[in-house]
Each structure stands twice: as C-alpha cells, then as structure tokens.
Amino acid sequence: MKDGTLIVIDAGSGIRNLGRHLLTEQNPTEMYLFLTHAHWDHLMGFPFFEPAYFSRYTIHVRGGPRAKRSLKKYLARQMEAPFFPVPFGVMRAEFDFTSGDPEKNIIGPAEIVPVRLNHPNGGYGFKIAEEGETFVFLPDNELDFAHRDGISREEYVDFCRGANLLMHDAQYTDEEYGSKVGWGHTQVSSAAELSIRAGIERLGLFHHDPAHTDDDLDRLVASCQERIAQADSQVQCFGVKEGMDITV
C-alpha cells in the first residue's frame, strides 16, 4: 500500500520468493495475508515462507467472513504428518487469526471488500480500494456456472465496475471449457466480456492452465484483445506472469 503496509493475497508457490526478499529488508515486519480459499495451489507455498519462522514478524491472516479457527486450520493442516516434516508450531512469528469482517476490512488507508467466488467448495475474491484507485482480484472464478453460494455474473459486473485493474481467472479457451464445466474456472472470452461490461481500465489474465505453453498464452491474450477491440472498448488486456511489478 502507499503507506508501506504489506498485503499478500494467497500463499501459493510464489510466496517463497516473497519471503526470501523480505528477509533482506528491514521493513516491513508486519503484514496481512488474505486467503481466498483452501485448495492446495493457494496454500502450498506457506510452509516455505521464511518470515513465518522468525519472531520479529507479525502476520495477520484474513479471509472472507470466516471464523479464525478455519483460517488457522487451513495453514496448519498441510504441515501435519505425513504431508510435511515441520509442524506449524515451529513457526515463531506472531499470528493473528482474527475473523474477517463480512462487509469490509479497513487496513490503514485501504478498504478491502470480500466477494464470493463461483468455485467448488467456495472461496472469496477481494476488492482493494485506496485513495480513489481500485484493484479487484478474482481467482478460481467460474462465470458461466452457478456453484453453491456463488453469485451471478451481473453481481460480478457491479462489483468490478470502474476498477483500475482486474485480475481474473482465465484458464481455458472456449473449446477447452466445454469439457470442464463445473470445474471452477473460466474461459478467456468470459473474462473479457466481464471487463467490457464493468468498464474497467486493465484486465490481467491469470490462473493459467499448466498445459498451456507461452505461445498458447500469447494467443489467448491476443484473442482477448481482439474481443475487446470488436466491442469498441478501451480495456487494456495483458497476461500476468511471475515477477511482474504492476502499479495500480
């Protein structure tokens, strides 16, 4: 955040590199970790997040409107035998598992608003607003299938409306999605349509399919850009990649 507050969303494999970077810095030693849901690919990096093993760090763990008991269970369960050799109790950071507010969290100058995802077993995306700039993060979100407790496409349009940056799940082509309906992920064309209707500025396509090559991803981004151009929209579409530094 602009005041130096560190907000981390999810704990996939990328959080390992973040942790190693933080160890080289004096600050921050306090951070907020927002978890979208408990599927392995969003938690698997946490046991390798080195700041969690040092007492000088404070980690506030948040999610949607979940009980703090659930948030701790998500992280500790994967460190139990036989899944991992080091138990959660070895970590020396100060953890705060206070429940997230069902409406919004206020952290410094920022407002973080949760929204339900259309995904098997549920989950939450987040909108972060600070000083007139808005970032929306919607991973694992199937726009064309109604999962239990999910919300409608119209509600997502309203939630994203006018955002400066939307990062949205875009795992499939239209052809691939036909055999994967209900799996919890969306196709590039639907993500593009959402961005057009919501009138956002930039759309980052992510949660790439592991089977897709770099060339495949380039074609998906090009197809998104073409769809946006055909709609006479000004949305800027790009593919998200590891290590990107994006200013909202």
Summary of the structure (lengths in Angstrom):
residues: 248
radius of gyration: 18.1
end to end distance: 10.2
largest distance: 55.0
contacts: 748
relative contact order: 0.11
helix: 29%
strand: 23%
